[in-house]
Amino acid sequence: DDLPYDAMVRKAFKLEQEEQKHKDEEDARKAKELAKKQAEEKANAARKEREARRQRLLSEEESKMKQQHEEFEAELRRREAEMIYATTKEARLAAERAEEEKARLKKEQDELLKRTAAEQEERDRREEQQERERLETEAAKRTEEIYVNMRTLRIQKEASESEAVEAEWRKQEERAKAYEQERRRSLIRAKEVRQAAPAETNRSSTGMLERMRELSRTTVLAASPEAIQRPGVHTPPATRSARPAVGSTGTLPSLPSAPRPMVAPNASLPRQTKRGARPTNKAEVIQWFKDIEWPRRIVCDKAGKICPWFHGILSRGHAEQLLDGKPAGTFLIRVSERIWGYTVSVSSAHRCKHFLVDAAAVGKYQFFGDNQKVHEDLHCLIEFHQKYPISVAGQELLMSPQTQIGRVPDYQELLQ
């Protein structure tokens, strides 16, 4: 729950890819099993039909042969009756010729029956082979059709869900803009009241204006796009209170104060200019750092030197390249382009993790998320998380800073 928006989006996207791959494999397996079952059923039906046809043909052949045999027996009986009237020799010769004819006919019938059975068996074999090939082709085609249909349905369902998610996201962005407009109107009304009020009430009006500014800033921060939780993607919301994180014992352990950096004279509390809920471009981020952070030397040590862990406006990929192959706990802090604050990039056992640090309120630094500890500066934040992990699940500790690589530091543009 403590991961930043980009990390959670990447994780969600990876899980969606794995889930989609698993669904594709499961759909393909089901489609293959269904097609195989249909092919087996068709093959069994075709086999039964061929067997019935074969039995029917054999039965017809036997009936025909039986009829021919009966006709032949009748003919023999007729000839034997005629031979009674012939002489004994003629009768014997006729009987022998009849026996020979009978044997010849029987032999021809047997050969015809064998030849017919062989031809029928060959035809059945060819038909079975053709039927098997046809069923296999149909099964493959049916498998592909089932798979495509199931995948199309799933894609359509996911597309409709994605459209609903985007619609909800746009509604929440519109609400964030409405909060910002209401904040501006409140400031204008407070300013008008202060200008119109008598001189003796100026101090009370000023206090009310400051309270309204703080309240409106907190409201806009809570409703900003970084704090909005998109449906289906868990994004750490902006904190609404500055309550410290609760440890395993229920209370937060006290730690010694971190070394305070050297702060420029009369620059401990820079005057805040009017800014949106989040930066819209890189130039705004650079100007914010120059106006708010650099006068307080928030990234410098006690001697006034820039700390080795500080880097400029780096992309996520560039930070991961710097931390690639480094031991777990190696970290750097870079200026974020998404919020008024920083990003802590730290290497873990298997990958690089990134955590957003909210610095919209001057003198308050904390990770995005519920019940996050508020620190006075980045030094306190680093010292605290050298002993206590950033997240319970990841157990990330800030152990060793990742220094600059190259002659020209990557924060040069922030100091020009």
C-alpha positions in Angstrom: 0.0 0.0 0.0 3.0 2.3 0.3 4.1 2.0 -3.2 3.9 5.2 -5.5 1.4 5.5 -8.2 3.8 4.5 -11.0 5.0 1.4 -9.2 1.5 0.3 -8.5 0.4 0.9 -12.0 3.4 -1.1 -13.3 2.6 -3.8 -10.8 -1.1 -3.8 -11.8 -0.2 -3.8 -15.5 2.2 -6.8 -14.9 -0.4 -8.7 -13.0 -3.0 -7.9 -15.7 -0.6 -9.3 -18.3 0.1 -12.4 -16.3 -3.6 -12.9 -15.6 -4.4 -12.3 -19.3 -1.7 -14.8 -20.3 -3.1 -17.3 -17.8 -6.6 -16.7 -19.1 -5.4 -17.2 -22.7 -3.7 -20.5 -21.8 -6.8 -21.6 -19.9 -9.1 -20.7 -22.8 -6.8 -22.4 -25.3 -6.7 -25.5 -23.2 -10.5 -25.6 -22.7 -11.1 -24.9 -26.4 -8.7 -27.8 -27.3 -10.4 -30.2 -24.9 -13.8 -29.2 -26.2 -12.7 -29.6 -29.8 -11.1 -33.0 -29.0 -14.2 -34.2 -27.3 -16.4 -33.1 -30.2 -14.0 -34.8 -32.6 -14.1 -38.0 -30.6 -17.9 -37.9 -30.5 -18.1 -37.4 -34.3 -15.5 -40.1 -34.9 -17.5 -42.6 -32.7 -20.7 -41.7 -34.5 -19.0 -42.2 -37.9 -17.5 -45.5 -36.8 -20.8 -46.8 -35.7 -22.4 -45.7 -38.9 -19.7 -47.4 -41.0 -20.1 -50.6 -38.9 -23.9 -50.6 -39.4 -23.5 -50.1 -43.2 -20.9 -52.9 -43.3 -23.2 -55.2 -41.4 -26.1 -54.3 -43.7 -24.0 -55.0 -46.8 -22.8 -58.3 -45.4 -26.4 -59.2 -44.6 -27.5 -58.4 -48.1 -24.7 -60.4 -49.6 -25.6 -63.4 -47.4 -29.2 -63.1 -48.4 -28.3 -63.0 -52.0 -26.0 -65.9 -51.7 -28.6 -67.9 -49.8 -31.1 -67.1 -52.5 -28.7 -68.2 -55.2 -27.9 -71.4 -53.2 -31.6 -72.2 -52.9 -32.1 -71.6 -56.7 -29.1 -73.8 -57.4 -30.4 -76.5 -55.1 -33.8 -76.3 -56.8 -32.0 -76.6 -60.2 -30.1 -79.6 -59.0 -33.2 -81.3 -57.7 -34.9 -80.7 -61.1 -31.9 -82.1 -63.0 -31.7 -85.1 -60.6 -35.4 -85.7 -61.3 -34.6 -85.7 -65.0 -31.7 -88.0 -64.6 -33.9 -90.6 -63.0 -35.2 -91.3 -66.4 -31.8 -91.4 -68.0 -29.5 -94.4 -68.0 -27.3 -95.2 -65.1 -24.1 -93.9 -66.9 -25.8 -90.7 -67.9 -27.1 -90.3 -64.5 -23.7 -90.8 -62.9 -22.1 -88.4 -65.4 -24.8 -85.9 -64.8 -24.3 -86.2 -61.1 -20.6 -85.7 -61.4 -21.0 -82.6 -63.6 -23.5 -81.3 -61.1 -21.1 -81.8 -58.2 -18.4 -80.1 -60.2 -20.7 -77.2 -61.1 -21.7 -77.0 -57.5 -18.1 -76.9 -56.3 -17.2 -74.3 -59.0 -20.1 -72.1 -58.0 -19.3 -72.4 -54.4 -15.7 -71.5 -55.1 -16.7 -68.5 -57.1 -19.1 -67.4 -54.4 -16.4 -67.7 -51.7 -13.9 -65.7 -53.9 -16.6 -63.1 -54.6 -17.4 -62.8 -50.9 -13.7 -62.5 -49.9 -13.1 -59.9 -52.7 -16.2 -57.9 -51.7 -15.2 -58.0 -48.0 -11.7 -56.9 -48.8 -12.9 -54.1 -51.0 -15.4 -53.0 -48.4 -12.7 -53.0 -45.7 -10.4 -50.9 -47.9 -13.2 -48.4 -48.6 -14.0 -48.3 -44.9 -10.3 -47.7 -44.1 -10.1 -44.9 -46.6 -13.3 -43.3 -45.4 -12.2 -43.6 -41.8 -8.9 -41.9 -42.7 -10.6 -39.1 -44.6 -13.2 -38.7 -41.8 -10.4 -38.5 -39.2 -8.5 -35.9 -41.2 -11.7 -33.9 -41.7 -12.5 -34.1 -38.0 -9.0 -33.0 -37.1 -9.2 -30.1 -39.5 -12.7 -29.1 -38.1 -11.4 -29.6 -34.5 -8.5 -27.3 -35.2 -10.7 -24.7 -36.9 -13.3 -25.0 -34.1 -10.6 -24.6 -31.5 -9.3 -21.4 -33.1 -12.9 -20.1 -33.4 -13.7 -20.9 -29.7 -10.4 -19.3 -28.6 -10.9 -16.2 -30.7 -14.5 -15.8 -29.5 -13.6 -16.2 -25.8 -10.6 -13.8 -26.2 -12.8 -11.3 -28.0 -15.5 -11.5 -25.3 -12.8 -11.0 -22.6 -11.2 -8.0 -24.4 -14.7 -6.4 -24.9 -15.4 -6.9 -21.2 -12.0 -5.5 -20.1 -12.6 -2.6 -22.5 -15.9 -1.8 -21.0 -14.4 -2.0 -17.5 -11.6 0.3 -18.6 -14.0 2.8 -19.9 -15.8 2.8 -16.6 -12.5 3.3 -14.8 -11.5 6.2 -17.0 -14.9 7.8 -16.5 -14.6 7.6 -12.8 -11.0 9.0 -13.0 -12.2 12.0 -15.0 -15.0 12.6 -12.5 -12.5 12.7 -9.7 -10.2 15.0 -11.6 -13.1 17.4 -12.2 -13.8 17.3 -8.4 -10.1 18.1 -7.8 -10.4 21.1 -10.1 -13.6 22.2 -8.3 -11.8 22.0 -5.0 -9.0 24.3 -6.4 -11.5 26.8 -7.8 -13.3 26.9 -4.4 -10.0 27.4 -2.7 -9.2 30.4 -4.9 -12.6 31.9 -4.3 -12.2 31.5 -0.6 -8.9 33.3 -0.7 -10.4 36.1 -2.8 -13.3 36.5 -0.4 -11.0 36.5 2.6 -8.8 39.1 1.0 -11.8 41.3 0.3 -13.0 40.9 3.9 -9.6 41.9 5.2 -9.4 45.0 3.0 -12.9 46.1 3.9 -12.6 45.4 7.7 -11.5 48.2 10.1 -7.8 48.5 11.0 -8.4 47.0 14.5 -9.8 43.8 13.0 -6.9 43.3 10.5 -5.1 40.9 12.8 -8.1 38.6 13.3 -8.8 38.7 9.6 -5.2 37.8 8.8 -5.4 34.8 11.2 -8.7 33.7 9.6 -7.1 34.0 6.1 -4.1 31.9 7.1 -6.4 29.2 8.6 -8.5 29.3 5.4 -5.3 28.9 3.3 -4.1 26.0 5.3 -7.5 24.3 5.2 -7.9 24.9 1.4 -4.4 23.7 0.8 -5.0 20.5 2.7 -8.3 20.0 1.0 -6.8 20.4 -2.5 -3.9 18.2 -1.6 -6.3 15.5 -0.5 -8.3 15.8 -3.7 -5.3 16.1 -6.1 -4.8 13.5 -8.8 -1.9 12.0 -6.8 -4.3 11.4 -3.9 -7.2 10.1 -5.9 -7.5 6.4 -5.9 -8.3 5.1 -9.4 -10.8 2.2 -9.4 -8.9 -1.0 -10.0 -5.5 0.6 -9.2 -4.4 1.2 -5.6 -2.6 4.6 -5.4 -1.3 5.8 -2.0 -3.6 8.8 -1.1 -2.2 12.1 0.2 -2.3 12.3 3.9 -5.0 14.3 5.6 -3.3 14.4 8.9 0.2 14.5 10.2 -0.2 11.6 12.6 3.0 9.6 13.1 3.2 6.0 11.8 2.4 3.4 14.4 5.0 0.7 14.9 4.5 -2.9 16.1 4.1 -1.7 19.7 1.5 0.9 18.9 3.7 3.9 19.5 6.4 5.6 17.4 10.0 5.2 18.8 11.7 8.5 19.5 14.9 9.2 17.6 17.7 11.8 18.0 17.3 14.8 15.7 19.2 14.7 12.4 21.9 17.2 11.7 20.2 20.4 10.5 21.6 21.8 7.2 22.9 25.3 7.0 20.1 27.6 6.1 20.5 30.9 4.4 19.8 34.0 6.5 16.1 35.1 6.5 15.2 32.1 4.3 14.0 29.6 6.9 10.4 30.2 5.9 10.3 31.3 2.2 7.2 33.1 1.0 5.0 30.7 -0.8 3.7 31.7 -4.2 0.4 30.6 -5.6 0.8 27.2 -7.2 -1.6 24.4 -8.4 -2.1 21.1 -6.8 0.7 19.7 -8.8 3.3 20.9 -11.3 2.3 21.0 -14.9 5.8 21.2 -16.4 9.5 20.9 -15.6 10.0 24.7 -15.5 7.6 25.0 -12.6 9.4 22.3 -10.7 12.8 24.0 -11.1 11.3 27.4 -10.0 9.7 25.7 -7.0 13.0 24.2 -6.0 14.8 27.6 -6.4 12.2 29.5 -4.5 11.3 27.1 -1.6 13.9 24.4 -1.2 17.2 25.8 -2.2 17.1 28.9 0.1 16.7 26.5 3.0 19.6 24.4 1.8 17.4 21.4 2.4 19.7 19.1 0.4 23.0 20.3 2.0 24.9 19.1 5.0 26.1 21.1 8.0 29.1 22.3 6.0 26.9 23.6 3.2 27.9 20.9 0.7 25.3 19.1 -1.3 24.6 15.7 0.1 25.8 12.7 -1.9 22.3 11.2 -2.0 20.8 14.2 -3.8 20.1 14.1 -7.6 18.3 16.4 -9.9 15.2 15.8 -12.0 15.9 12.2 -13.1 13.5 9.9 -14.9 12.4 6.6 -13.3 14.5 4.7 -15.8 17.6 6.8 -15.2 17.4 6.2 -11.5 17.0 2.5 -12.0 20.1 2.5 -14.2 22.1 4.2 -11.4 20.9 1.6 -8.9 21.2 -1.4 -11.1 23.4 -4.1 -9.6 23.8 -2.1 -6.3 23.4 -3.8 -2.9 20.0 -3.7 -1.3 19.5 -0.4 0.6 21.4 1.7 -1.9 19.2 4.8 -2.4 19.1 8.3 -4.0 16.6 11.2 -3.7 15.6 13.0 -6.8 13.3 15.9 -7.5 9.8 14.7 -8.7 8.1 16.2 -11.7 4.7 14.8 -10.6 4.3 16.5 -7.3 5.8 19.3 -5.2 8.3 17.1 -3.6 10.8 14.3 -4.1 11.1 10.6 -5.0 13.1 8.2 -3.0 14.5 5.4 -5.2 15.9 2.5 -3.3 17.3 -0.9 -4.5 15.9 -4.0 -3.0 16.6 -7.7 -3.4 14.9 -8.1 -6.8 14.1 -4.7 -8.2 14.2 -0.9 -7.7 11.4 0.7 -5.7 10.2 4.4 -5.8 8.4 6.3 -3.1 6.9 9.8 -3.4 7.8 12.4 -0.7 5.2 15.2 -0.2 6.9 18.5 0.4 4.1 20.9 -0.5 4.0 22.3 3.0 7.2 24.1 3.9 9.0 22.3 6.7 7.0 19.1 6.4 8.3 16.0 4.5 6.4 12.7 4.5 5.7 9.7 2.3 2.4 9.6 0.6 0.1 7.2 2.4 -2.1 6.9 5.5 -0.5 7.6 9.0 2.9 8.5 7.6 5.4 10.2 9.9 6.1 13.9 9.3 9.7 14.9 9.2 11.3 18.4 9.5 13.6 17.8 6.6 15.1 15.1 4.3 17.9 14.4 6.8 15.4 13.4 9.5 13.5 11.3 7.0 16.7 9.4 5.9 17.9 8.9 9.5 14.5 7.5 10.6 14.4 5.0 7.7 17.9 3.9 8.3 16.5 2.1 11.3 12.8 1.6 10.4 11.7 0.3 7.0 9.6 2.4 4.6 7.0 -0.3 4.2 6.2 -3.4 6.3 5.9 -5.6 3.3 9.1 -4.6 1.5 11.3 -3.8 4.6 13.2 -1.1 2.6 16.0 0.6 4.6 18.0 3.6 3.4 21.5 2.3 4.1 24.0 3.6 1.5 23.6 6.7 -0.8 24.1 6.5 -4.5 26.5 9.3 -5.4 26.8 11.3 -8.7 28.4 9.7 -11.7 30.3 12.0 -14.1 31.9 15.4 -13.9 28.7 17.4 -14.3 26.2 16.7 -11.6 22.6 15.9 -12.7 21.2 18.7 -10.4 23.1 21.4 -12.3 20.0 22.9 -13.9 18.4 23.3 -10.4 21.2 25.7 -9.3 21.7 27.8 -12.4 
